[in-house]
Amino acid sequence: MATATASSLDVAPLGLDQSFGAMVSGLTREQLREEPIRKALFDLWIDKGVILFRGDTSAEMHVELSRCFGELEPHPFPESAEPGLPELVKIKYYPEDGTCYDVGGEQRGGWLPWHSDLIYTDRINRGGILRPVQLPQELGHTGFIDQIAAWDRLPQALKDRIEGLHIVYVVDMDFSRHPFVHSGEVRCLRMAKSGTAIARRMWTYPRVVHPAVFTQAETGRKVLNVSPGFAEGILEMGGPDGDVLLREVIAHCTEPATAHFHQWRQGDMVLWDNWRVLHCATGVPTEQTRVMQRTTIKGDYALGRKLDGAAATDFDV
Ligand SMILES: [Fe+2]
């Protein structure tokens, strides 16, 4: 058999914006054992931020493909793990158990606002690959926003004001209480059982801070590092002026026209760079079911800090 090379990858643009997102079709587990292929996939991920894979989407492929991009880690909340499969986080909504919100007058099961995964910890994971297990008849899309492009299009006056500042994040499983997630009204109608268990110990998790802007190590490009989900405010501007500034930055970076919404079908897997890309879930009609699995690719950009407790004493801002 001929040795696979990077040029044997079938790569196409994901959307109209060529700078963000790519689609790779027909990748096999055999190809993943070839170092040039692994390197080409890693480089494509860093370059484009999001990769849609179409082809072999078995659980084995899901885990092996994820390992091309780094070591995998279990989720910090045991409630989120798939039983017997510690590398996989189960993201599920069932009509009988799942978090429901009223979002601007629409009832949605499993709705998630724009966020970065694990931004409420001091070591945010490098990325993840999401794979559908059971899709709803309607909706259930995942949105992605490129925070490199978001930084580039931010007005210079806002760049000057936000760069150098830090955002404070806190664990709270009820997104209706997050002050920066949505411009309209959000009400929590029901919390999933797993979310209720996590919420009982939410005060045991310290607040953390992350820089509002950082530089992507591999390319030198600046990344707007602001997650509306879990954000509590600006560390250096803990009053109304800081909240106004943060809202203004978030309104720019979550401009709907700049988002890519993936409409799932069986046979898809989507990889994203969690240090560069915001994501969200549209949710589903509350009587429908949606089950997804996600891997968590480990990493630490070493820019996050715990705010509370002993670890905060060496934090210099
Ligand atoms: Fe997420």
Residues whose N, C-alpha, C, O or C-beta is under 5 A from the ligand:
A	BS01	LIG	D117
